[in-house]
């Protein structure tokens, strides 16, 4: 179950217990340099920086922009029998969606025994290390997660998952087996590729996967495998039916270190979409150090698409990020982030990316 806030407000009513929490990010960013090709900017005022593919969060050229990373989220849980049974819901209002509120979570939880937990409903798809908490800015070392890795058309799923927790010698282990499906309407991801005025629906069906987390002292490792079928429907082009189903397989591996004042992250993803266009290779590296309440961090993320036709990789780009975080209290923080997006796309492959440099400021709070 998603847990992200240190302060929880609870109220008991007979045998039920209600708790609630929330999170807020107020962010502003400004493009401070870059290059682009006007013929491929897809209607955006580029040079641009894509902060969130799934939600269509794009910083465009001009003055300070507040929409792409700003958000407000509220979460509530009703539980019974000391938490053995629970119902959790989460709603988020995003600046990237012009303030529209979306239901991100709505699932029931049953603690089967001390090791097994069953959850049924709508949840975040566990593609990445920070998938479950990627909207909660206070829990992240970045203002926006590296988009090369955290950028897909589907981020949630409707289905069920079974969680198994155990202690294997000195290792704490968590195994999560899940399955379901998701249809996303008017995806931000597709708008970035198909055009600012386009509207595209995306569907992942027959989602099946497993996630294994292993932790020992200051070190943790994570493995994930997901497979599904993908489909799209470009509504703005008059398409009334989804495209043919095409299978994808996603493999992920990550390592995390949190030792003393040092923290380090390495995350790798390989996506096999040969039935569609080809393969994706993504890497993320990050390192930081804590000076009391101050935490600087540097990270590098790289994405390369290898088409079925072979030859030179098609789409490709990387982001170098420098972040400074200052914890004002145990519930809020201020961050400054500088990003340099470098386009590595093949010359004959059309994308809106180009190069871009951006400065972003944020205030994050949990309550």
C-alpha positions in Angstrom: 0.0 0.0 0.0 1.3 3.5 -0.9 2.8 5.3 2.1 4.4 8.6 1.6 3.5 11.0 4.4 4.9 11.3 7.9 1.7 13.0 9.2 -1.5 11.0 9.0 -4.9 12.2 10.3 -7.0 9.3 11.7 -10.5 9.1 13.1 -12.2 6.0 14.5 -15.9 5.3 13.9 -16.9 2.1 15.8 -14.9 -0.7 14.1 -13.6 1.4 11.2 -10.6 3.7 11.2 -10.2 6.5 8.7 -6.8 8.2 7.8 -5.9 10.8 5.3 -2.8 12.5 4.0 -1.6 14.7 1.1 1.2 16.1 -0.9 1.9 19.3 -2.7 4.5 20.5 -5.3 4.6 24.1 -6.5 7.2 24.2 -9.3 8.4 26.8 -11.8 10.8 26.2 -14.7 12.3 28.3 -17.5 14.1 27.3 -20.6 17.4 29.1 -20.6 18.9 27.8 -23.9 18.8 25.2 -26.6 18.2 24.4 -30.2 15.4 22.9 -32.2 14.0 22.3 -35.7 10.8 24.2 -36.3 9.7 21.5 -38.8 9.5 18.9 -36.0 8.4 20.8 -32.9 4.8 19.3 -33.1 3.2 22.6 -32.3 5.2 23.3 -29.1 7.2 26.5 -28.6 10.7 24.9 -28.6 13.4 24.5 -27.5 11.4 22.4 -25.0 12.1 20.2 -22.0 9.8 17.1 -21.4 9.5 16.7 -17.6 6.7 14.0 -17.7 5.9 12.0 -20.8 2.8 10.2 -19.3 1.1 13.5 -18.2 2.3 15.6 -21.1 4.4 17.8 -18.9 6.4 20.0 -21.3 8.3 23.2 -20.5 8.2 25.5 -23.6 10.3 28.5 -24.5 9.3 31.8 -22.9 8.8 32.9 -19.4 8.6 30.9 -16.2 6.1 28.0 -16.5 4.3 26.6 -13.4 2.2 23.8 -14.9 4.4 20.9 -15.9 5.5 19.7 -12.4 3.0 21.4 -10.0 0.5 19.1 -8.4 -1.8 18.5 -5.4 -2.6 15.0 -4.2 -5.0 13.7 -1.5 -5.1 10.1 -0.2 -7.5 8.5 2.2 -7.8 5.0 3.7 -10.6 3.3 5.6 -9.4 0.2 7.5 -10.8 -2.4 9.8 -9.5 -5.1 12.2 -6.3 -3.2 12.9 -5.5 -2.7 9.2 -6.1 -6.3 8.1 -8.8 -5.0 5.7 -8.4 -1.6 4.0 -9.7 0.6 1.1 -7.4 3.2 -0.3 -8.0 6.0 -2.8 -5.8 8.8 -4.1 -6.8 11.8 -6.3 -4.3 14.1 -7.9 -4.8 17.6 -9.5 -2.0 18.3 -12.0 -0.8 21.5 -13.5 0.2 19.6 -16.6 -3.6 18.7 -17.0 -4.7 22.3 -16.4 -5.7 21.4 -12.8 -8.0 18.5 -13.7 -8.2 15.9 -11.0 -7.6 12.2 -11.8 -8.2 9.1 -9.8 -4.7 7.5 -9.4 -5.5 4.8 -6.8 -8.5 2.9 -5.7 -7.8 -0.5 -4.3 -8.7 -2.9 -1.5 -6.2 -4.6 0.7 -6.5 -7.9 2.6 -3.7 -9.0 5.0 -3.9 -12.8 4.4 -1.3 -13.5 7.1 2.1 -12.2 8.3 3.7 -12.8 4.9 1.0 -12.5 2.2 -1.0 -9.4 1.2 -3.7 -9.3 -1.5 -4.6 -6.1 -3.2 -7.4 -5.6 -5.9 -8.3 -2.4 -7.8 -6.5 0.5 -9.5 -2.8 1.0 -8.6 0.4 2.4 -10.0 2.2 0.0 -12.4 5.5 -0.9 -10.8 7.7 -0.2 -13.8 10.4 1.6 -11.9 11.9 2.1 -8.5 10.0 5.4 -7.9 6.8 4.4 -9.7 4.7 4.2 -6.5 5.9 7.6 -5.2 6.8 9.5 -8.4 4.1 12.1 -7.8 5.2 12.8 -4.2 7.9 15.4 -4.7 9.0 15.4 -1.1 10.1 11.8 -1.3 12.3 12.3 -4.4 15.8 13.8 -4.7 14.7 15.4 -8.1 12.0 18.0 -8.9 11.2 15.9 -12.0 12.4 12.3 -12.4 14.8 11.7 -15.4 12.3 11.6 -18.3 14.5 9.2 -20.3 13.5 6.4 -17.9 10.3 7.6 -16.3 8.4 8.3 -19.5 5.8 5.9 -20.8 2.2 6.1 -22.1 0.8 3.9 -19.3 1.6 4.3 -15.6 -1.4 2.7 -13.9 -3.2 -0.6 -14.1 -6.6 -2.1 -13.0 -6.2 -5.6 -11.6 -4.8 -7.5 -8.7 -1.5 -8.2 -7.0 -0.2 -10.5 -4.4 2.7 -9.4 -2.2 5.0 -11.8 -0.3 7.3 -10.5 2.4 10.0 -12.6 4.2 13.5 -12.5 5.7 16.1 -14.5 3.8 19.1 -14.8 6.1 20.3 -11.2 6.3 18.2 -10.0 3.4 14.7 -8.5 3.6 12.7 -9.6 0.6 9.5 -8.5 -1.1 8.0 -10.3 -4.1 5.1 -8.7 -5.9 3.1 -10.6 -8.5 0.5 -8.6 -10.5 -1.7 -8.6 -13.5 -4.4 -6.5 -15.1 -5.0 -3.9 -17.9 -5.3 -0.2 -18.5 -6.8 2.1 -21.1 -5.6 5.7 -21.0 -7.6 8.4 -22.7 -5.9 11.3 -24.5 -2.4 10.4 -23.3 0.2 13.1 -22.8 2.8 10.8 -24.2 1.1 10.5 -27.6 0.5 14.3 -27.7 4.3 14.8 -27.5 4.9 12.6 -30.5 1.7 13.1 -32.6 1.3 16.9 -32.1 0.0 19.4 -29.5 -3.5 19.3 -31.0 -3.7 15.5 -31.3 -5.7 13.2 -29.1 -4.7 9.5 -28.7 -5.9 6.7 -26.5 -3.5 3.9 -25.4 -4.2 0.5 -24.1 -2.1 -2.2 -22.4 -4.0 -5.5 -22.0 -3.1 -8.8 -20.4 -0.5 -7.2 -18.2 1.4 -9.8 -16.2 4.5 -9.2 -14.2 6.6 -9.7 -11.1 8.8 -7.4 -9.0 11.4 -8.6 -6.5 13.1 -6.2 -4.0 16.0 -7.3 -1.8 17.5 -5.1 1.0 20.4 -5.6 3.3 21.6 -2.8 5.6 22.4 0.1 3.2 22.1 -1.8 -0.1 19.1 -2.8 -2.1 18.5 -4.4 -5.5 15.3 -4.7 -7.6 14.3 -6.9 -10.5 11.1 -6.5 -12.5 9.6 -8.2 -15.5 6.4 -7.1 -17.3 4.7 -8.2 -20.4 1.5 -7.1 -22.1 -0.1 -6.2 -25.4 -0.1 -2.6 -26.6 -2.6 -0.7 -28.8 -3.3 2.9 -29.8 -6.2 4.8 -31.3 -5.6 8.3 -32.7 -9.0 9.9 -32.0 -8.1 13.2 -33.6 -7.5 11.4 -36.9 -11.0 9.9 -36.8 -9.9 6.4 -35.8 -12.8 4.5 -34.1 -11.0 1.3 -33.3 -7.8 0.4 -31.5 -4.8 -0.8 -33.6 -3.8 -4.4 -33.8 -2.5 -5.9 -30.5 1.3 -6.1 -30.4 3.3 -7.8 -27.6 5.9 -6.1 -25.5 8.3 -7.4 -22.8 10.0 -5.1 -20.3 13.0 -6.0 -18.1 14.2 -3.8 -15.3 17.2 -3.9 -12.9 18.2 -1.4 -10.3 20.6 -0.9 -7.4 20.4 1.6 -4.5 23.0 2.6 -1.9 22.2 4.7 1.2 25.2 4.6 3.4 26.1 7.3 5.9 25.7 10.6 4.1 26.1 9.0 0.6 23.3 7.9 -1.7 23.6 6.3 -5.1 21.2 5.0 -7.7 21.6 2.9 -10.8 18.6 1.8 -12.9 18.4 -0.1 -16.2 15.5 -0.9 -18.5 15.3 -3.0 -21.6 12.0 -2.9 -23.6 11.3 -5.5 -26.3 8.8 -4.1 -28.7 9.9 -5.9 -31.8 6.3 -6.6 -32.9 5.9 -2.8 -33.1 9.0 -0.8 -33.8 12.1 -2.3 -32.1 13.9 -2.2 -28.8 14.5 0.4 -26.1 17.6 0.7 -23.9 17.7 3.0 -20.9 20.2 3.7 -18.1 20.1 6.1 -15.1 23.0 6.8 -12.7 22.8 9.2 -9.7 24.9 10.1 -6.7 24.4 12.5 -3.9 25.7 13.5 -0.5 24.0 15.0 2.6 25.4 18.0 4.4 22.9 18.2 7.2 19.7 19.5 5.7 21.4 20.2 2.3 21.7 17.5 -0.3 23.3 18.0 -3.7 22.8 15.3 -6.4 24.1 14.7 -9.9 22.4 12.3 -12.3 22.7 11.1 -15.9 20.0 9.3 -17.9 20.3 8.0 -21.4 17.7 6.6 -23.9 18.3 4.8 -27.2 15.8 3.2 -29.5 17.0 0.5 -31.9 14.6 0.0 -34.8 13.7 -3.4 -36.3 15.3 -2.3 -39.6 18.7 -2.2 -37.9 21.4 0.3 -38.7 21.9 3.5 -36.7 19.7 3.9 -33.6 16.6 6.0 -34.3 15.4 8.2 -31.4 17.9 8.9 -28.7 18.5 11.5 -26.0 20.1 12.0 -22.6 19.7 14.3 -19.6 22.4 15.6 -17.2 20.9 16.9 -14.0 22.3 18.9 -11.1 20.0 19.2 -8.1 20.3 21.0 -4.8 17.7 20.1 -2.1 17.2 21.8 1.3 14.9 20.3 3.9 13.1 23.1 5.6 11.4 20.8 8.1 10.6 17.1 8.2 7.6 17.7 6.0 8.7 20.2 3.4 11.7 21.0 1.2 13.0 23.5 -1.4 14.8 22.3 -4.5 16.7 23.9 -7.4 17.4 21.7 -10.5 19.4 22.4 -13.7 19.0 20.0 -16.6 20.7 19.7 -19.9 18.8 17.6 -22.5 21.0 16.4 -25.4 19.3 15.1 -28.6 21.0 12.1 -30.0 18.4 11.2 -32.6 19.4 10.0 -36.1 19.4 12.9 -38.6 16.7 11.3 -40.8 14.4 10.5 -37.8 11.8 13.2 -37.0 11.2 14.1 -33.3 10.4 17.4 -31.4 13.3 16.9 -29.0 16.4 19.0 -29.9 18.7 20.2 -27.2 17.5 22.2 -24.2 18.7 23.7 -20.9 16.3 24.4 -18.1 16.3 25.8 -14.6 13.5 24.6 -12.2 12.6 25.6 -8.7 10.1 23.8 -6.4 8.6 23.7 -3.0 7.4 20.3 -1.8 5.3 19.5 1.2 3.6 16.4 2.7 0.7 16.8 5.2 
